[in-house]
Amino acid sequence: MANEEITSILKDLEKCNSAFTELREIFLANVVMLSEIPAPTFEERERVNFLLDRFSDSNLINTSTDEYGNALGIIPGTDETKNIVLTAGIDSSVDTRTDHSVSVSSQKITGAAVRDNTIGLAALTILHNLLDKLDIKLKSNLILMGASQSVGNGSLGGLRFFLSNIKQPIKAGICIEGKSLGEFSHRSIGMMKCEVIYNAQSNYKKKSSGRIGAIETLSEIISRMREIPIPSKPSTSICFSSIESGSEYDTETTDEGILRFELRSESVDMVKTLKYEIQDLIAEVSSNYGVDVKMNVVGQRNQGGIPFTHPITTIAREIMEAMNIKYSVVPSTSGLSAFVDNNIPAITVALTNETEKERNLTEIEIEPLSDGLKLLLALILSIDRREFDGP
């Protein structure tokens, strides 16, 4: 896109900051309320209902859910043959036992569940109002979507279902995330979510202090996994997510346990190689200790995406350069994979900055949000005004 076109789009958005200021309290209130509604994967209904109510308040059309419980609404354009999908995950990795309360200061939003993309969802709730205040009309329909089953064992189930079944052509997709302003993704890395499940058998091997339990066994598996050589190219990692076992003191061993981790790589073949290597070492540990330890794959995302030189990627870089936002390209583990699987060009963008604090709390910066929303609107306008020849 020529520089003069970017300049023209940003000129159309020069009042974006003042428009957001008018909507700021509504936006922050929606962040708080969304964050305080527990929404573990497969139990998102209450948060879905809240989002649908906000879509209705913003006069979106066709507000509804589908068979997978996605929250949907449309900002109509002038050309019904053109559609852009904007999506943010609606479920949360924060369990119901965690305190979901949120605090808001003049500069930050703090809470346990704000990291699970309530910022992206809140952006969807005010998008129509922003466009109205800026008097912007689009050719494309904007399909706004709170995607269910997006994290954990959900494995992007809601977004995959929607994209596989929608009848209208999709011009492009934008995945909206809370962190970090300037980061964007145009390619999805290969990822496999796995669980290692420990169940004791009757034929335990004995030690002087008693039999081997789940905690010791899973700890050895982690130690053995950390010894696996991991290549730097293609970029590859094993990310340990959680380990659960035991419930109290004065218990010599535990008979059940679960270890969760992700395999990530820019190479699908490397993900498969790691999977088989880990399965072999788990089988060895299981045999040595005489216990039942099995690995299950609970979710998988394919590698792929648009090239760095694709018009959407070029647009994003040029917009951020014009806005003096320092950008960086990061591999995506977001909903981008679902667009890749359906041959739809898509990008993931972030709206603000996020910091992980102690006790699983997350701090979200408020000030950068005006630039983040301006960036999102500029990207929407740019995609709306261009034609693409396939993904």
N, C-alpha and C positions, 0 to 999 in steps of 0.2 A: 504494500500500500504506500502510495506516495506520501512524503512528509506533509504536503499541503492538506491531504485528506485527514491525516491524524490531527493536524492543527485545527481543521474545521470541526472535527468531532469533539475535541477538547473545548473548543469555543462554545459548542452547544451545551457543554457540561460545566461551564464556568460558574454557574450558580448552584452546583451540586452540593458544595459544602454548606451553604446557607439552607438549602432544602433539607439536608440531613439534620442540621441543627433543629429545625422545626419538628422533625420526626424522632429526634434522639431519645426522648423520654419513652415514647412508645416502643422503640427498638429495644432499649435497655429493659423495659418491663417485660417484653416478650422473651428476652434472653433469660431473665430471672425465672419466669414462670415455666418456660420449657425445661430449664436446668433442674428445677425442683420437682418435676414430674418423673418418677422412676420409669425407665423404659428399657429394661434388659431385652435382648434379642428374643423375639417371638412373643413379647409382652408389651408391645408398643402402643396398644390401642388408645390409652388415655392421652398420650402425647399426640397421636394422630388426630384425635378429636379436637384437641386444642388448636392444632395447626389448621385444620379445616375451618374452624370458627374464625380464625384470623384471615384465612383466604376469603371467606364470605364477607367479613367486615371490609376487606379491600376491594370488594365488588369483582372478584375473579369469576369467570364463568366455568361451568361444568365442574364445580368442586365436588369431589367424590373420592371413594376408595375403590380398589380393585380386589381381585381374589387374594392377593398377597398382602393386603392391608397398606398399600402405599397411599399417601395423602397427595391428592392431585388437584391442580387448579390451572386455569389458562388465562393469560392476558392476551386478548385477541389482537391480531395484526390485520393489515388490509389485504393480505394475500393468503388465503386459506391453504394454499399448497405448500407453504414454507413454514417449517417448525424448528424451533431451537429448544432443547431440553436443558433446564437448569435444575440441578439436583444436589441435595445434601442428605446425609444419612440421618434417619430419625431415631434409630435405636442406640443404646448405650452399652458400653462395656462395664459401667459402674453398677454393681449389684444393689439389690434393694436394702441390704444391711447397712450400706454406707449413708452417712449423713448427706442429704442432697441440698442443704441450705446454701444460699448464695448471698454474698455481701457485695455492695456496690459503693465505690468511692467516686470522687471526681475524676479519677484517672484510671481505675482498674475495676474489673469484675473478678471476684474470687469465689471458687467453689469446686467441688469434686467432679461435677458432671458437665461443667461448661466446656471441657476439652472434647467431649463427644459431639462436637459440631453443632451446638445450639446457636453459635454465632452464624453459621451458614443457614440454618433454618430461620433465624430471626431476619436475616437479609431477605429471604423469600417473602416474609410477611409484609415488608414495607416497599418492595420493588415497584408495585403498581402505583403506590402513592408518590414515590420519587419521580417516576416517569410523568405522572400527571402534573406535579409541581414544576417540572422542567418543560412541560408542554411538548413532550417527545412522543411521536407516533411511529410505530414500527410496521414494516411490511410483514415480518414473520410473527406467527403466534409464538408466545413464550409459554412453554409447558413447564410449570413449576411443580417440583416433586420432592416430598419428604420420603426418602427411600427406606422401606422396611428391610429388616434382616440384612443389614449392611455390614455388621461386624461379627466377630467370633464365628460361631457355627452357622450363622446366617449366610455367609459367603456370597454377599451381594444378591441374595435370592430375589428381593423385591425389584431391584433395577433390572436384573437379567430377565425376569418374567415380563416386565413392562416393555422393554426394548424388543423382546422376541415376539410380542403379541400386538403391538400397536400397528394399526393399518396405515396411518399417515406417514409420509416420508419425513425423516429427520435430517435436517440440514447439518446440524452440529450439536455437540453436547458440551456443557460446562459443569464441572464438578466444583462445588464451592466448599472451602475449608476455612477454619478459623486461623490457622497459623501457616507460615509466617509471611508477612507482607513482603512481596518481591520474589518469593519462591513460586515456581510453577512447574507443572509436569506435563509432558506430551507423550511419554511412553510409560507403560505399565511394566513393572518387573514381574518375573515369574515368582509365585509364592505358593507355599503349601502349608496349611495349618494342620498341626498334628497333636494328638493326645497319646501319652504313654500311660496305660492303666495297669495298676498293680493289684492282683488278687492272690491271697495266700492259698497254698495247697497243703495237703496233709503231710507230705514227705519233705519237711524242712531239713536243711542241713543245720547242725548245731554248732554253736560256739560256747565257750566257757560261760559267757554271760547270758546265754539263751540264743534263740533263733534270730535270723535276720529279718527285719521288718521292712515296711514300705519306705520309710524315710531313708534308711541306709541304702536300700537297693536303688531308689530313684536318684539319690545323691551320687552313687557310683556311675549310674548311666549318664548323669550330667557331666561328671568328670571325664568319662570316656568320650563323650561327644565333643568336649572342649579340646581333646587331643587330635581330632580329625583335622588334617591340613585344609585350610580354607584359602582358595585363590583370591588374589586382589583383582585379577582380570580373568574372566568377567567378574565384576563386583558381586560378592557372595557373602552371606552371613547366616548364622544360626541365632535366632532371637528367642531367648527364654521368656515366657510370658508369666507363668505361675506354677506353683507346686502346692498341692493340698494333701495333708495327711495328719492324722492324730487329732485329739480334741482336749487332752488334759495331761497333767503331771501324773507321776506314779504309774505309768503304763510302760511296760518293758518294750513292747513292740506294737506296731500298728499293722493291721491286716489289709488295709485298703489305702490307696493313694493314687494321685493323678498328676502328671506333669504335662504342661502345655507349652508348645514352642512353635515357631514359624521358621521355615526354610525360605530364604529369599535369594534370588540371583537374577542377573541380566540374561542368564542362559537357562532355558527350560531343561536342557539335558543335565546341567549341573544340579538342579533341584532334584531330578530323578536319581542321579548318582548318589547324592547325599541321603536321599530316602532309603535306598537299598543298603547303604553302608550302615546307617543307623538301625535299620531292621535287623541286620546281621549281629551287631553288637548287643542289641536287646535280647535276641535269641540266645546268645552266649551267656549273658548275665542270668537270664531266666533259667537256663539249664544248670549253671554253676550253683545257684542258690536254691534250686528246686521249688521255684515259685512261678506263678503265672503272670507274665508281663507281656502285654501286647501293645502294638502301636496302631492307632487308627488315624486315617486321613479324614479330617472333618471339613476341609474347605480347600479350594485351589483356584488360583487366578493365573491366567495366561500372560505371557510376555507379548508386547507389541505396542503399536500406537502410530502416531503420525511422525514424519521426519522433522528434524530441527528446522528444515527449510520450508515446511508446509506453510501456506498463507496464514493459518491461525496462529502458529508459533511465531511467525514473523510479526504479525499484528501485535501479539502480546509483548514481545520484546520492544517494538517501536513505541508502543503506548507507554511502557514503563520508563523508557529512556526519555521520552518527552515530558513525563511527570517527575523526572529526577528520582525515580525509585530504583535502587540498586537491585537487579534481579539475579536469580540463580536458578539453574535447572536441576531438579531433584527427581529421582525415580519415584514412581507413584505406586502406592498400595491402596489407592482409593477406588471409587467406582469407575475409573477410567478403563479398567479391564473389561467391564461389561460392554462399553462402547466399542472397544477393540474387537470383541467377539462378534459384534453385529456390523462391523465394517463402517462405523460412523466416526467421522473425525471429531476429536474431543480434546479438551484440555482441563487441567485442574489448576485453580488459582486460589490464593489465600487472601484474607481480608485484613488481618491485623497481626499482632505479635502475641506470643503465648510463652509463659514461663511456668515450669513445673516447680511447685513448692513442696515443703515438708507435709507429711500426713496426707499424701495423695491429692493435695489441693492444687488447682491450676489458676494462675493469674492471667487475665486477658486485658491487654491495653485498649483503652477506649479511644484515645486521640487518633491513632492511625486509621480508624474505621472509616472516616470521611474519605481518605485517599483510597482505601480498599474498595469502597462502594463506587467511587468514581472510576477506578480501574475496571471494575466489573461492568459498569454501564458502558464504558468506552469499548470494551471487548464485545459486548452485545451489539452495540451500534455498528461496529466494524464488520462483524459476521453478518448482520442483517443486510448490509449494503453490498456484500460481495457474493459471487458465485464460486462454488468449488467443484472441481472435477474429481469426484470420488474421494475416498479417505486418503 
